[in-house]
Amino acid sequence: MRAAALTLAALSVALVAAPAQARELIVNGDSLAVGTEPYLPGALPGWQIETSASISRHASEGPALLSAQGSLPGYIAVSLGTNDDPNMTDAFRSAIRETMEVAGERCVVWVNIYRPAVAGATYDGYNSVLGEEAVGRPNLRVVDWHGLVSVHPEWLGPDGVHVNAAGYQARAEALASALRGCGRPEEAPDAAAWAASLDLGGALRRVLTLLRMA
């Protein structure tokens, strides 16, 4: 009985000691992503984060930049669309669909847009398109940045687009919340492989044998 108890105890320890797999994220974005970058590690402790961002990047550039990465991580954050012509909603929709094609089943979190109207045209059309494209895609989540900034106009700088430190901190936290809530199908095989490596079936058989011998 003592041997069986020890085997069960060892098995329990092995189950509790399952290795925590670090989650990996790539950020594909514009100057707002540049501003958010310093705050993401604090919002996502333990995550491996790579940022590919540049000032004035357009949404149409995003898919090719992701493809050029080669092997993509399981999580992708997108901050694109703010630098595009708000009248070109069809082009924005195409950029979203091309991004999702590159992403496959990976989790994609896309931040919607807050920006003053350009030549009388608002970005409401872009935000509507993004919301429409998320319908039926469980791996595409939208962060309502427009809603957050509307409630906190004190974050905004003189250009009505970029924000202060408090704003970027809030943006990072909103991204983190959406990313943590987005499941990734390819995580399951890793867990199965870990369980198989423990030979749990063999351990249980040994326990039963010891109990019969007692």
C-alpha positions in Angstrom: 0.0 0.0 0.0 2.9 2.4 0.8 4.3 1.8 -2.7 1.0 2.5 -4.3 0.5 5.7 -2.3 4.0 6.9 -3.3 3.3 6.2 -6.9 0.0 8.1 -6.7 1.7 11.0 -5.0 4.4 11.2 -7.7 1.7 11.1 -10.3 -0.1 14.0 -8.7 3.0 16.1 -8.5 3.7 15.4 -12.2 0.2 16.6 -13.1 0.5 19.8 -11.0 3.9 20.5 -12.5 2.7 20.8 -16.0 5.0 23.2 -17.9 3.5 26.6 -18.6 4.0 27.3 -22.3 5.0 30.9 -23.0 2.6 32.6 -25.4 4.1 34.4 -28.4 2.7 37.5 -30.0 3.5 39.6 -33.0 2.2 43.2 -33.3 1.7 44.5 -36.8 1.0 48.2 -36.7 1.5 51.9 -37.2 2.6 54.8 -34.9 -0.1 53.9 -32.4 1.5 50.5 -32.1 4.9 52.2 -31.6 3.4 54.2 -28.7 1.8 51.1 -27.2 4.9 48.9 -27.4 6.5 49.9 -24.1 3.3 49.1 -22.1 2.6 45.6 -23.6 5.2 43.6 -21.5 3.6 44.8 -18.3 0.1 44.0 -19.6 1.1 40.6 -20.8 3.7 39.3 -18.3 5.4 36.1 -19.4 4.5 36.6 -23.1 7.1 36.7 -25.8 6.3 39.9 -27.8 7.7 41.0 -31.1 6.6 44.4 -32.6 6.8 45.2 -36.3 5.5 48.8 -36.4 6.3 52.0 -38.3 4.9 55.5 -38.6 2.2 55.9 -41.3 2.0 52.2 -42.1 -1.1 51.4 -44.2 -3.5 48.4 -43.8 -2.7 47.2 -47.2 0.9 46.7 -46.2 0.0 44.4 -43.3 -0.6 41.0 -44.9 2.7 41.1 -46.9 4.7 42.0 -43.8 3.1 39.1 -41.9 3.9 36.7 -44.7 7.5 37.9 -44.7 7.8 36.7 -41.1 7.8 33.1 -42.2 6.7 31.2 -39.1 4.1 33.2 -37.3 3.3 32.9 -33.5 -0.1 31.9 -32.3 -1.2 35.4 -31.5 -1.3 38.5 -33.8 -2.3 42.0 -32.8 -3.1 44.5 -35.6 -3.1 48.3 -35.4 -3.7 49.4 -38.9 -6.2 51.5 -40.8 -5.7 54.9 -39.1 -3.5 56.1 -42.0 -5.8 55.1 -44.8 -8.4 57.0 -46.8 -11.7 56.6 -44.9 -13.6 56.5 -48.2 -11.8 53.3 -49.3 -13.8 50.8 -47.2 -13.5 48.1 -49.8 -9.7 48.3 -49.7 -9.8 48.1 -45.9 -12.1 45.0 -46.1 -9.6 43.4 -48.5 -6.7 44.1 -46.1 -8.6 42.4 -43.3 -9.5 39.4 -45.3 -5.9 39.0 -46.6 -4.6 39.3 -43.1 -6.9 36.6 -41.9 -5.9 34.4 -44.8 -2.2 34.7 -43.7 -3.1 34.2 -40.1 -5.0 30.9 -40.7 -6.4 29.7 -37.3 -4.2 32.0 -35.2 -5.8 34.5 -32.9 -6.0 38.0 -34.4 -6.9 41.0 -32.3 -7.5 44.2 -34.3 -7.9 47.6 -32.7 -10.5 49.7 -34.3 -10.0 53.4 -35.2 -10.4 56.7 -33.5 -9.6 59.6 -35.7 -11.2 63.0 -36.6 -12.9 63.1 -40.0 -10.7 63.5 -43.1 -12.1 65.8 -45.8 -15.6 65.3 -44.2 -15.3 61.5 -44.2 -15.3 59.7 -40.8 -13.8 56.3 -39.9 -17.1 54.9 -38.9 -17.2 52.9 -42.2 -13.9 51.3 -41.4 -15.0 50.3 -37.9 -18.3 48.9 -39.3 -16.3 46.8 -41.9 -14.0 45.5 -39.1 -17.0 44.5 -37.0 -18.7 42.8 -40.0 -15.6 40.8 -40.8 -15.3 39.6 -37.2 -18.8 38.0 -37.4 -18.4 34.3 -38.0 -14.6 34.4 -37.3 -14.1 33.3 -33.7 -10.3 34.0 -34.1 -10.8 37.6 -35.0 -11.5 39.9 -32.0 -11.9 43.7 -32.2 -10.7 46.1 -29.5 -13.1 49.0 -29.3 -10.5 51.8 -29.2 -13.0 54.2 -30.6 -15.3 53.6 -27.7 -12.5 53.9 -25.1 -11.2 57.2 -26.4 -14.7 58.6 -26.7 -15.1 58.0 -23.0 -11.6 59.4 -22.2 -11.0 62.4 -24.5 -8.4 63.6 -22.0 -6.0 61.0 -23.4 -5.9 62.7 -26.8 -3.0 64.8 -28.0 -3.3 67.9 -30.2 -3.7 65.8 -33.4 -6.8 64.0 -32.1 -5.2 60.6 -33.0 -2.2 59.9 -30.7 -2.6 59.7 -26.9 -0.7 60.3 -23.7 0.9 57.7 -21.5 -2.4 56.9 -19.8 -4.0 56.3 -23.1 -1.3 54.0 -24.3 -1.4 52.1 -21.1 -5.1 51.6 -21.5 -4.6 50.5 -25.1 -2.1 47.9 -24.0 -4.4 46.6 -21.3 -7.4 46.4 -23.7 -5.2 44.5 -26.2 -4.0 42.1 -23.4 -7.6 41.4 -22.3 -8.7 40.5 -25.8 -5.6 38.4 -26.4 -6.0 36.4 -23.2 -9.6 35.6 -24.1 -8.7 34.3 -27.5 -8.2 30.6 -27.6 -5.7 29.0 -29.9 -6.5 25.5 -31.4 -2.8 24.5 -31.8 -2.2 24.7 -28.0 -4.1 21.4 -27.5 -1.6 19.1 -29.3 1.2 20.5 -27.1 -0.8 19.5 -24.0 -1.5 16.1 -25.4 2.2 15.6 -26.2 3.1 16.6 -22.6 0.6 14.1 -21.2 1.9 11.3 -23.4 5.4 12.0 -22.3 4.4 11.3 -18.7 3.1 7.8 -19.7 0.1 8.3 -17.4 -1.4 5.1 -18.5 1.7 3.2 -17.5 1.7 4.9 -14.1 -1.9 4.0 -13.4 -1.3 0.4 -14.4 1.5 0.2 -11.9 -0.7 1.6 -9.2 -3.4 -0.9 -9.9 -0.9 -3.7 -9.8 0.5 -2.6 -6.5 -3.0 -2.4 -5.0 -3.8 -5.9 -6.1 -0.6 -7.2 -4.5 -1.4 -5.4 -1.2 
